[in-house]
């Protein structure tokens, strides 16, 4: 790891002071990842061009992650199980009947299940194949657009969800600010992202083109605070490798709380840098518990999914999701 003057400044501090923590992505291809020494924010630098990012998400993202242009049955089942767990927590944040927008709605499982639970839900998804799949399979409203181009009304939603989406955005502050404009005063923004401090994944598999930014609890909270939102709840799910933060829009103006954001970032760099610098390939595999635990989790997950599919025949993807 070496000090560098990052080409892209940290959006939390505007600082270019950073340390290079990796020069390869999970496929072994060149990709430089840095950590800001003032905030602890981890991000890709230099950042790919806007054109490259747009092309990636419209044409390559789904096939690179799932190897197919449309969801397979196992993807629908997996997405449905994730959506069901998220739905179980949603009532803690907004009552039934609320207007919900799912940004980056993917195959549409969360939008469909929340509709079935009595919410007024819709989605935004940039991949036209996944948008058409969602509409054809579930008859749900999904806007085919990037959030920057979505034609939505201000102050229209009680809740907006971003599940594993914010880390993909070129400009996270602008994205959160746009979502804040769509929220009613009192509305909630639910953000779930991978935890950059999670050590269950091997370090050489950690970085990839799709994740422009990598958050810890402090940098995620600071992002919302700098967008004029208040933190309601923040937690790291044990063993999941994810962090979830719930923000609330308390005023129409959504003025950035710079002081609160700066206080939130105290200790962020030293904490994350220490974790990442100590999580070497040798230590990861020498500590047999970490890779074995992850392998066991995946084995159990895939086995349960397979058994569910062969023991519970389904007539349609709607039927599959409704019988989870």
C-alpha positions, 0 to 999 in steps of 0.5 A: 500500500502506498500514498497517492494523490487521487485523481478523483477527490473524496466526495465526503471531504474533497480531499485527494490524499489517499492510499492505494490498497489494490491495483487489481479487480476480482478477475485480476484485471487492472483496477486501482482502489484507494482509501481517503486518509481523511474520511476512510471512504474506499473508491475506484480511482481513476473513475471510469468514464460516464460513457463506460459506466452507462454502457456497463449497466445497460449492456454488460452488468447482468450478464457479467454477474448472472451469466444470462441476460434474463433471470433464471428460476434460481435467480428469481427464488434467491431474489424473492428470498432476499425481498421477503427478508427485507419486506419483514423489516419494512413495517418497522420503517413505514406502514402498509399502504405507503408509497414505495420506490425501489431504485435498481429494482432488478427482476422486480421481486421486491416491488411485487412482494411489497405490492402484495403486502399492501404497499403502493410500489414501483421501481426504477431499473436501467436494464431494459431486459430486466424491466420487460421481465418485471412487467411481463412476469409480475405486471408491476410499474417499473421505469426503464431509466437511470435515476438521473433521467427518471421522470418522477414527482417531488415529495411523492414517496413515503419510502425509497429503497436502494438495496445494493445500488448506491455503491454503483453510482458515479455520484452518490451524493447527487443520487441521495439528494435526488431521492431526497427530493422524491421523498415526502417530509417525514419519508424514509430512505433505506440503503443497504450496501456491502460492508467494506470491512467485512473479512468473510470474502478473500481480499483478492476477490473484494474489488471489481468494476461494478462497485465504484464506492465501498462504504463502512457504517461511518461513511454511509451515514456521513453520505446521508448527513451531507445530503440533508437527511437524518440517521434513524437506524444503522446496523451491520448484519452479523455474517452477512457482509452488508450494512443497512442505514435508514435515513429520514427527511425531516425538512423540505430543504434538506440542508447538509449537516456538515458538522454532524457528517464530520463528527461521524467520520472521526476514526473512520480511516484508521479503523477501515485501513487497519482492517484492510491492511491486515486482511491479507490473502495469507491471513485469510486462508491461514484463519480457516474459519473465515473461508470455511464459514463462507463456504458453509453458508453458501453450501447451505443457501444453495442446497436450501434453494435447490430443495425448495425448487424440486419439492415445491412445483410452481406454475409461474414466477408469481406463484413461486414468490407468493409461496416462499 
